[in-house]
Amino acid sequence: MGSGTLAPAVPHGFSMSASEGSTVGGVPTEVVSFLSGKGGRSLIIKGGAGTGKTTFGLELLERIGQPNRSYYLSTRIGDEALYRQFPWLKTTEMRTRVLDAAKLFLDAIQAGGKVRDPELPEPEQRKVRAAREALASFGQERGPPTKVDRTHLQALLKRSPMPEVENIYNRIERALPEKTLLVLDSLEGVTHKYGLEMEEFVMALQKDLVEGSNTDVVMILEKPEAGGIEYLVDGLISIQREELDERRVRHLRLEKLRATNIGRARYAVTLDGGRFEALGIANPHTGAPGQTSWKPVPDPERYYSTGIPDFDKLLGGGFRRGSFNAFEVDVNVGIDDYYMLFTPTFLNFLSQSRGIIAVLAAGDSPEKLRETLVRHVQPNLFDTRVRIPDYTASETEDPYILPMARYGRDEAMRAMVTAEKAAAGPDRKPFVEYMAFDTFESLMGDQVAIRMYFTGVARTKHVGNLGIGLLKPGLLVSSEILNMMDTYFRIINIDNAPCIYGIRPRTTIYAISPDPEKGAPHAVLTPIV
């Protein structure tokens, strides 16, 4: 799977059907747009060991490159090692794109050091060269290139043969005039092997392939700094890794993409399943939530389903019946972000005629919650089974709002008893008790609020309801509340991607996003590894 992203574009020279358009998902849309420009583009991906540079390069190869016009040249890891680490490369199509430089080097030695292009006879090569020279004499070449420029490569070959690089030039030439993608992993692997200065090798690729031969060249750098060569290329991306609350997080930073609007400069990244995915990318195929009816996810024995299969699995089946579950929401997490997690739970209860009592957070509104849920359940079901105490309202025409400001203490207690009966319904079914703890603390003070929480949590566990508590930063009651909670999660924002991780139980970090197949309000959790 954010704000500020560009619409995916089909790279120039690459064909993509409507159904194939989703395959760019996981690659930042700015990168797709950058590689869609006319002519070739050069891009350096830099980062320390273990940041995911190789995985990103392979992802670009599959998602953006085209068969017979995209190549991955590995100078530091052999084919079989790649296939063990990335089993999805074993498809026939992907195997043809992966070139092992060590194997090519040995093949060239056995062939006497010569690397020939078997598909273009020498007489034809002479004709192409003569035509090219004639056009060049007029000061320009007309039309797209039909032969790879080797001017800078030839200068380097005088000092040392580079059979794998020559082989790549030949393959790119056979694809002309179509655009080609080359992923070179890594720059150090070639330059160290042949005693070249990195700057002169990058210049050769830039002039021969990028500018002269309509080729996109992605170069992977095995260190976090480019060392002054970044001015030679069109684009520069860095990948960093850090620890967040003793959990691993990767960030992709778009430092330079020439002639491309960078809507978002940073993306959180996961390498789950050996695939590279930048998180927080809106899927154009899911769109806004429609008016589809919610189909309830079955409740396992002794649990209530969260409505999110991934979350159920994380919890060992769902929320335990009679449990109270705390969610601490960071200050930069919006209402829509954490609603993405709670809405499926609410819908799963309502679609089974089980109600909700919700004390909403400051800034939230009863109308917004109703609007969100009635897209997927009948409005009458919401109005009869949902009750929202509003401690600032003294009047209302909405049946689901309790105007608590008009009541004295005794009246308020009677109103809550009536609300609980409505939420439970005639069959006395369990219901959700959703509390934003900041509301009680701001209205009643921390000591009164804590006493209310103790009573409420004890009742929830006794009757077997589902308790969900929302904590905001800086609450005085947090430490007292957390001691009563069965589970404790934090919801945070990482590079514009809402994420969740468990303190109790301890879990890795997961990105929260709409289900790419079903769309909102269905959600998925993607582990950040």
C-alpha positions as CSV (number, residue, x, y, z in Angstrom):
1,M,0.0,0.0,0.0
2,G,-0.9,8.2,1.3
3,S,-1.4,11.8,0.7
4,G,0.6,13.5,-1.9
5,T,1.3,10.6,-4.2
6,L,1.1,10.8,-7.9
7,A,-1.1,8.7,-10.1
8,P,0.7,5.6,-11.4
9,A,2.0,6.1,-14.9
10,V,3.0,3.6,-17.5
11,P,6.7,3.8,-18.2
12,H,7.5,5.1,-21.7
13,G,8.2,2.2,-24.0
14,F,6.6,-0.3,-21.6
15,S,3.1,-1.7,-22.3
16,M,0.7,-2.4,-19.5
17,S,-2.9,-3.4,-19.7
18,A,-5.6,-2.2,-17.3
19,S,-5.4,-5.4,-15.3
20,E,-1.6,-5.2,-15.2
21,G,-1.7,-1.6,-13.8
22,S,-1.9,-2.9,-10.2
23,T,1.5,-4.6,-10.5
24,V,3.2,-1.3,-9.8
25,G,1.7,-1.4,-6.3
26,G,4.4,-1.5,-3.6
27,V,6.7,0.7,-5.7
28,P,6.4,4.4,-4.9
29,T,4.4,6.1,-7.6
30,E,7.0,8.8,-7.9
31,V,9.6,6.2,-9.0
32,V,7.2,4.8,-11.5
33,S,6.6,8.3,-12.9
34,F,10.4,8.9,-13.0
35,L,11.1,5.8,-15.0
36,S,8.2,6.6,-17.4
37,G,9.9,9.7,-18.9
38,K,11.1,9.9,-22.4
39,G,14.5,8.5,-23.1
40,G,16.6,6.8,-20.5
41,R,17.0,7.7,-16.8
42,S,19.7,6.8,-14.4
43,L,19.0,6.0,-10.7
44,I,21.3,5.2,-7.8
45,I,19.9,3.2,-4.8
46,K,22.1,3.6,-1.8
47,G,22.0,2.2,1.7
48,G,23.8,0.2,4.4
49,A,24.0,-3.6,4.6
50,G,20.6,-5.2,5.1
51,T,18.4,-2.3,4.2
52,G,16.7,-4.0,1.2
53,K,18.5,-2.5,-1.8
54,T,18.8,-5.8,-3.7
55,T,15.1,-6.6,-2.9
56,F,14.1,-3.2,-4.2
57,G,16.1,-3.6,-7.4
58,L,14.5,-7.0,-8.1
59,E,11.1,-5.5,-7.4
60,L,11.7,-2.8,-10.0
61,L,12.8,-5.5,-12.4
62,E,9.5,-7.4,-12.1
63,R,7.0,-4.6,-11.6
64,I,8.3,-2.1,-14.1
65,G,10.6,-4.0,-16.5
66,Q,9.3,-6.0,-19.4
67,P,10.3,-9.5,-20.6
68,N,13.2,-9.5,-23.1
69,R,13.8,-5.8,-22.3
70,S,14.9,-5.9,-18.6
71,Y,18.0,-7.4,-17.0
72,Y,19.4,-7.8,-13.6
73,L,23.2,-8.1,-13.5
74,S,24.5,-9.5,-10.2
75,T,28.2,-9.1,-9.4
76,R,28.1,-10.2,-5.7
77,I,25.6,-13.0,-5.5
78,G,25.1,-16.1,-7.8
79,D,22.0,-17.2,-9.5
80,E,21.2,-20.1,-7.1
81,A,21.8,-17.9,-4.0
82,L,19.3,-15.4,-5.5
83,Y,16.7,-18.1,-6.1
84,R,17.1,-19.4,-2.5
85,Q,16.6,-15.9,-1.1
86,F,13.9,-14.8,-3.6
87,P,12.0,-18.0,-4.7
88,W,9.6,-15.9,-6.8
89,L,12.5,-15.3,-9.2
90,K,12.3,-19.0,-10.3
91,T,9.6,-18.4,-12.9
92,T,10.9,-18.8,-16.5
93,E,10.3,-15.2,-17.3
94,M,12.2,-13.9,-14.3
95,R,15.1,-16.3,-14.7
96,T,15.8,-15.0,-18.2
97,R,16.2,-11.5,-16.7
98,V,18.8,-12.5,-14.1
99,L,22.4,-12.5,-15.3
100,D,25.2,-13.8,-13.0
101,A,28.3,-11.8,-13.8
102,A,30.6,-14.5,-12.4
103,K,29.2,-17.1,-14.7
104,L,29.4,-14.7,-17.7
105,F,33.0,-14.0,-16.9
106,L,33.9,-17.7,-16.9
107,D,32.0,-18.3,-20.1
108,A,33.9,-15.4,-21.7
109,I,37.3,-16.9,-20.6
110,Q,36.4,-20.2,-22.1
111,A,35.5,-18.5,-25.3
112,G,38.9,-16.8,-25.5
113,G,37.8,-13.6,-23.9
114,K,35.6,-12.6,-26.8
115,V,31.9,-11.7,-26.3
116,R,30.0,-11.7,-29.6
117,D,26.5,-10.7,-30.5
118,P,25.2,-13.7,-32.5
119,E,22.1,-12.0,-33.7
120,L,23.7,-9.2,-35.8
121,P,26.1,-10.3,-38.5
122,E,29.3,-8.2,-39.0
123,P,28.2,-6.9,-42.5
124,E,25.0,-5.6,-40.9
125,Q,26.9,-4.0,-38.1
126,R,29.1,-2.2,-40.6
127,K,26.0,-0.8,-42.4
128,V,24.5,0.4,-39.1
129,R,27.8,2.1,-38.2
130,A,28.1,3.8,-41.5
131,A,24.6,5.1,-41.4
132,R,25.0,6.3,-37.9
133,E,28.2,8.1,-38.8
134,A,26.5,9.7,-41.8
135,L,23.7,11.0,-39.7
136,A,26.1,12.2,-37.1
137,S,27.9,14.3,-39.7
138,F,24.7,16.4,-40.0
139,G,25.0,17.2,-36.3
140,Q,22.1,15.0,-35.1
141,E,20.7,11.5,-35.3
142,R,17.1,11.2,-36.6
143,G,14.6,8.9,-35.0
144,P,15.1,6.5,-32.0
145,P,18.4,4.8,-31.5
146,T,19.0,1.4,-33.3
147,K,22.5,0.7,-31.9
148,V,24.0,1.1,-28.5
149,D,26.6,3.8,-28.2
150,R,29.9,2.2,-27.0
151,T,32.2,5.3,-27.0
152,H,32.9,5.4,-23.3
153,L,32.8,1.6,-22.8
154,Q,35.5,1.2,-25.5
155,A,37.8,3.6,-23.6
156,L,37.4,1.5,-20.5
157,L,37.9,-1.8,-22.3
158,K,41.4,-0.7,-23.4
159,R,42.4,-1.0,-19.8
160,S,40.5,-4.2,-18.9
161,P,38.0,-6.6,-20.6
162,M,34.6,-6.6,-19.0
163,P,32.7,-9.5,-20.6
164,E,29.6,-9.2,-18.5
165,V,29.2,-5.5,-19.3
166,E,29.8,-6.1,-23.0
167,N,27.1,-8.8,-22.9
168,I,24.6,-6.4,-21.4
169,Y,25.4,-3.8,-24.1
170,N,24.7,-6.5,-26.7
171,R,21.4,-7.5,-25.2
172,I,20.2,-3.9,-24.9
173,E,21.2,-3.3,-28.5
174,R,19.0,-6.2,-29.6
175,A,16.0,-4.6,-27.9
176,L,16.4,-1.2,-29.6
177,P,14.6,0.9,-30.4
178,E,12.5,-0.2,-27.5
179,K,13.3,1.1,-24.0
180,T,15.2,-1.3,-21.7
181,L,15.7,-1.5,-18.0
182,L,19.0,-2.6,-16.5
183,V,19.5,-3.2,-12.7
184,L,23.2,-3.4,-11.8
185,D,23.9,-4.9,-8.4
186,S,26.3,-3.5,-7.4
187,L,28.4,-0.6,-8.6
188,E,31.3,-1.6,-6.3
189,G,31.2,-5.2,-7.6
190,V,32.1,-4.0,-11.1
191,T,34.5,-1.2,-10.3
192,H,36.5,-3.1,-7.7
193,K,36.7,-6.1,-9.9
194,Y,38.2,-4.2,-12.8
195,G,40.1,-1.5,-10.9
196,L,37.9,1.3,-12.2
197,E,37.0,4.6,-10.6
198,M,33.3,4.6,-9.8
199,E,32.8,8.0,-11.3
200,E,34.2,7.0,-14.7
201,F,32.1,3.8,-14.9
202,V,28.9,5.7,-13.9
203,M,29.8,8.3,-16.6
204,A,30.2,5.5,-19.2
205,L,26.7,4.0,-18.4
206,Q,25.2,7.5,-18.3
207,K,26.6,8.6,-21.7
208,D,26.4,5.2,-23.6
209,L,23.2,3.7,-22.3
210,V,21.1,6.3,-20.6
211,E,21.6,9.3,-22.9
212,G,22.6,7.5,-26.1
213,S,20.6,4.2,-26.0
214,N,17.2,4.9,-24.5
215,T,18.0,2.8,-21.4
216,D,16.9,3.1,-17.8
217,V,19.9,2.1,-15.6
218,V,19.3,1.4,-11.9
219,M,22.6,1.1,-10.0
220,I,22.8,-0.3,-6.4
221,L,25.4,1.2,-4.1
222,E,26.5,-0.9,-1.2
223,K,27.0,2.0,1.2
224,P,24.9,4.8,2.6
225,E,26.8,7.6,0.9
226,A,27.2,8.2,-2.8
227,G,30.6,9.8,-2.5
228,G,30.1,12.6,-5.0
229,I,28.8,10.6,-7.9
230,E,25.2,11.6,-7.3
231,Y,25.6,14.7,-9.6
232,L,26.2,12.3,-12.5
233,V,22.8,10.6,-12.4
234,D,19.2,11.6,-12.8
235,G,17.8,10.1,-9.6
236,L,19.0,9.2,-6.1
237,I,17.2,7.0,-3.5
238,S,18.4,6.0,-0.1
239,I,17.1,3.3,2.2
240,Q,17.8,3.4,5.9
241,R,17.1,1.1,8.8
242,E,16.4,2.1,12.4
243,E,15.1,0.7,15.7
244,L,11.7,1.9,16.9
245,D,10.9,0.7,20.4
246,E,13.2,-2.3,19.8
247,R,11.5,-3.1,16.5
248,R,13.0,-2.8,13.1
249,V,11.8,-0.2,10.7
250,R,13.1,0.7,7.2
251,H,12.6,4.0,5.4
252,L,12.9,4.8,1.7
253,R,13.9,8.4,1.0
254,L,13.5,10.0,-2.5
255,E,16.4,12.4,-2.5
256,K,16.4,13.3,-6.2
257,L,14.2,12.4,-9.2
258,R,14.9,14.7,-12.0
259,A,11.9,16.2,-13.8
260,T,9.5,14.4,-11.4
261,N,7.1,15.8,-8.8
262,I,8.0,14.2,-5.5
263,G,4.7,14.3,-3.6
264,R,6.1,12.2,-0.7
265,A,9.8,12.2,0.1
266,R,9.7,9.2,2.6
267,Y,8.0,5.8,2.7
268,A,8.0,3.1,5.3
269,V,9.2,-0.1,3.8
270,T,8.6,-3.8,4.4
271,L,10.4,-6.9,3.0
272,D,7.8,-9.3,4.1
273,G,8.0,-12.6,2.1
274,G,11.1,-11.5,0.3
275,R,9.2,-8.8,-1.5
276,F,9.8,-5.0,-1.4
277,E,6.7,-2.9,-0.6
278,A,6.6,0.8,0.2
279,L,3.6,1.3,2.5
280,G,0.9,4.0,2.5
281,I,0.4,3.9,-1.2
282,A,-3.3,4.3,-2.2
283,N,-4.5,1.5,-4.4
284,P,-6.4,3.1,-7.3
285,H,-8.5,-0.1,-7.7
286,T,-10.1,0.0,-4.3
287,G,-11.4,3.5,-4.3
288,A,-13.7,5.0,-1.7
289,P,-15.8,2.7,0.4
290,G,-19.1,1.9,-1.4
291,Q,-22.5,0.9,-0.1
292,T,-21.9,-2.8,0.1
293,S,-23.3,-4.8,3.0
294,W,-20.9,-6.1,5.5
295,K,-20.6,-9.9,5.7
296,P,-19.7,-10.9,9.2
297,V,-16.5,-12.8,10.0
298,P,-17.4,-15.8,12.2
299,D,-16.4,-15.6,15.8
300,P,-14.1,-18.4,17.0
301,E,-15.1,-20.1,20.3
302,R,-14.3,-17.8,23.3
303,Y,-13.4,-14.9,21.0
304,Y,-15.0,-12.0,19.2
305,S,-13.6,-11.5,15.7
306,T,-12.0,-8.1,15.0
307,G,-13.5,-8.2,11.5
308,I,-9.9,-8.2,10.2
309,P,-8.6,-11.8,9.6
310,D,-5.0,-10.6,10.0
311,F,-5.8,-9.0,13.4
312,D,-7.7,-12.1,14.5
313,K,-4.6,-14.2,13.7
314,L,-2.3,-11.8,15.6
315,L,-4.6,-12.1,18.6
316,G,-4.8,-15.9,18.5
317,G,-8.5,-15.8,17.3
318,G,-9.7,-12.3,18.0
319,F,-10.6,-10.3,21.1
320,R,-11.2,-12.6,24.0
321,R,-14.8,-12.5,25.3
322,G,-15.1,-10.3,28.3
323,S,-11.8,-8.6,27.7
324,F,-10.9,-5.0,27.7
325,N,-8.3,-3.9,25.1
326,A,-6.3,-0.7,25.2
327,F,-5.1,1.2,22.1
328,E,-2.7,4.1,22.7
329,V,-3.0,6.5,19.7
330,D,0.0,8.7,18.9
331,V,-0.6,12.4,18.4
332,N,0.1,12.3,14.6
333,V,-2.5,9.6,14.0
334,G,-5.8,10.8,12.6
335,I,-9.3,9.6,13.3
336,D,-9.6,8.1,9.9
337,D,-6.4,6.1,10.5
338,Y,-7.5,4.4,13.7
339,Y,-11.1,4.0,12.4
340,M,-9.6,1.8,9.7
341,L,-8.8,-0.6,12.6
342,F,-12.0,-0.3,14.6
343,T,-14.7,0.0,11.9
344,P,-14.5,-3.7,10.9
345,T,-15.1,-4.6,14.6
346,F,-18.1,-2.3,14.9
347,L,-19.5,-3.7,11.6
348,N,-18.9,-7.3,12.6
349,F,-21.0,-6.7,15.8
350,L,-23.8,-4.7,14.1
351,S,-24.2,-7.1,11.2
352,Q,-24.9,-9.8,13.9
353,S,-27.5,-7.6,15.7
354,R,-25.1,-6.8,18.5
355,G,-24.9,-3.2,19.6
356,I,-22.3,-0.5,20.5
357,I,-22.0,2.0,23.3
358,A,-19.4,4.5,22.3
359,V,-17.9,7.4,24.2
360,L,-16.0,9.2,21.4
361,A,-12.7,11.1,21.5
362,A,-12.4,14.9,21.4
363,G,-12.6,15.9,17.7
364,D,-14.7,12.9,16.7
365,S,-18.5,13.2,16.1
366,P,-21.5,10.9,16.4
367,E,-22.5,11.9,12.9
368,K,-19.2,10.8,11.4
369,L,-19.4,7.4,13.1
370,R,-22.9,6.9,11.9
371,E,-22.0,8.0,8.3
372,T,-19.1,5.5,8.3
373,L,-21.1,2.5,9.5
374,V,-24.5,2.9,7.7
375,R,-22.7,2.5,4.3
376,H,-22.5,-1.2,5.2
377,V,-25.4,-1.8,7.6
378,Q,-29.0,-0.7,7.7
379,P,-29.5,2.8,9.1
380,N,-32.3,1.5,11.3
381,L,-30.0,-1.1,12.8
382,F,-27.5,1.6,13.8
383,D,-30.2,3.9,15.2
384,T,-31.7,1.2,17.4
385,R,-28.5,-0.6,18.6
386,V,-25.9,2.1,18.9
387,R,-25.8,4.6,21.7
388,I,-23.3,7.5,21.9
389,P,-23.2,9.5,25.2
390,D,-22.4,13.1,24.3
391,Y,-21.3,14.9,27.5
392,T,-21.4,18.3,25.7
393,A,-24.9,18.1,24.3
394,S,-28.1,19.1,26.1
395,E,-30.5,18.6,23.2
396,T,-30.7,16.2,20.2
397,E,-33.1,14.9,17.7
398,D,-31.0,11.8,16.9
399,P,-32.2,8.6,18.7
400,Y,-28.6,7.2,19.0
401,I,-27.2,10.3,20.9
402,L,-27.6,10.6,24.6
403,P,-27.4,14.3,25.5
404,M,-25.7,13.8,28.9
405,A,-25.3,17.6,29.6
406,R,-29.0,17.8,30.4
407,Y,-29.0,15.1,33.0
408,G,-28.1,15.2,36.7
409,R,-26.3,12.3,38.3
410,D,-29.3,10.0,38.9
411,E,-30.8,10.8,35.5
412,A,-27.5,10.1,33.8
413,M,-27.3,6.7,35.4
414,R,-30.8,5.8,34.3
415,A,-30.0,7.0,30.8
416,M,-27.0,4.7,30.7
417,V,-29.0,1.7,31.9
418,T,-31.5,2.4,29.1
419,A,-28.7,2.7,26.6
420,E,-27.2,-0.6,27.6
421,K,-30.6,-2.3,27.1
422,A,-30.9,-0.8,23.6
423,A,-27.3,-2.0,22.8
424,A,-28.0,-5.5,24.1
425,G,-31.4,-5.7,22.4
426,P,-34.3,-8.0,23.2
427,D,-32.0,-11.1,23.1
428,R,-29.6,-9.6,25.6
429,K,-26.6,-10.1,23.3
430,P,-23.1,-8.8,24.2
431,F,-22.1,-5.5,22.8
432,V,-19.0,-3.3,22.3
433,E,-18.1,-0.8,25.0
434,Y,-15.9,1.7,23.3
435,M,-14.3,4.4,25.5
436,A,-12.1,7.4,24.6
437,F,-10.5,7.9,28.0
438,D,-9.5,11.5,27.3
439,T,-13.1,12.5,27.3
440,F,-13.8,11.4,30.9
441,E,-10.5,12.8,32.2
442,S,-11.1,16.2,30.7
443,L,-14.7,16.4,32.0
444,M,-14.3,14.8,35.4
445,G,-10.7,14.9,36.4
446,D,-8.3,11.9,36.7
447,Q,-9.4,10.6,40.1
448,V,-13.1,10.4,39.3
449,A,-12.3,9.0,35.9
450,I,-10.2,6.3,37.3
451,R,-13.0,5.2,39.7
452,M,-15.4,5.1,36.7
453,Y,-12.9,3.0,34.7
454,F,-12.5,0.4,37.4
455,T,-16.2,0.0,37.7
456,G,-16.8,-0.1,33.9
457,V,-13.9,-2.5,33.2
458,A,-15.0,-4.9,35.9
459,R,-18.6,-4.9,34.6
460,T,-17.5,-5.4,31.0
461,K,-15.5,-8.5,32.0
462,H,-18.3,-9.8,34.2
463,V,-21.0,-9.7,31.6
464,G,-18.8,-10.8,28.7
465,N,-18.9,-7.7,26.5
466,L,-16.0,-6.4,24.4
467,G,-14.2,-3.4,25.8
468,I,-12.1,-1.2,23.6
469,G,-10.3,1.8,25.3
470,L,-8.7,4.6,23.4
471,L,-5.7,6.4,25.1
472,K,-4.2,9.7,23.9
473,P,-0.7,11.0,24.8
474,G,-0.4,12.8,28.2
475,L,-3.4,11.2,30.0
476,L,-2.8,11.1,33.7
477,V,-5.0,7.9,34.0
478,S,-2.9,5.9,31.5
479,S,-0.7,4.0,33.9
480,E,-3.7,3.1,36.1
481,I,-5.8,2.0,33.1
482,L,-3.1,-0.1,31.5
483,N,-2.9,-2.3,34.5
484,M,-6.5,-3.3,34.0
485,M,-6.2,-4.0,30.3
486,D,-6.0,-7.5,28.8
487,T,-4.2,-6.3,25.7
488,Y,-2.2,-3.1,25.0
489,F,-1.5,-1.9,21.5
490,R,0.1,1.3,20.1
491,I,-1.1,3.0,16.9
492,I,1.5,5.2,15.3
493,N,2.3,6.9,12.1
494,I,5.4,6.0,10.2
495,D,6.1,8.0,7.0
496,N,2.3,8.7,6.5
497,A,1.4,5.0,7.0
498,P,-0.8,4.1,10.0
499,C,0.8,1.3,11.9
500,I,0.1,-0.9,15.0
501,Y,2.2,-3.0,17.3
502,G,1.5,-4.9,20.5
503,I,3.1,-4.2,23.9
504,R,0.9,-6.9,25.5
505,P,1.2,-9.3,23.7
506,R,4.5,-8.2,22.2
507,T,4.4,-8.1,18.4
508,T,6.3,-6.7,15.5
509,I,5.0,-3.5,13.8
510,Y,2.2,-3.9,11.2
511,A,1.0,-1.4,8.7
512,I,-2.8,-0.9,8.5
513,S,-4.3,-0.5,5.1
514,P,-7.5,-1.1,3.1
515,D,-7.7,-4.7,1.7
516,P,-6.3,-4.4,-1.9
517,E,-8.9,-6.9,-3.1
518,K,-12.1,-6.1,-1.2
519,G,-11.4,-2.4,-0.6
520,A,-12.4,-0.3,2.5
521,P,-13.7,-0.9,5.1
522,H,-12.0,-4.3,4.9
523,A,-8.4,-3.9,6.2
524,V,-5.2,-5.9,6.2
525,L,-2.2,-5.8,8.4
526,T,1.2,-6.0,6.7
527,P,4.2,-6.9,8.9
528,I,7.1,-4.4,8.7
529,V,10.2,-6.6,8.6
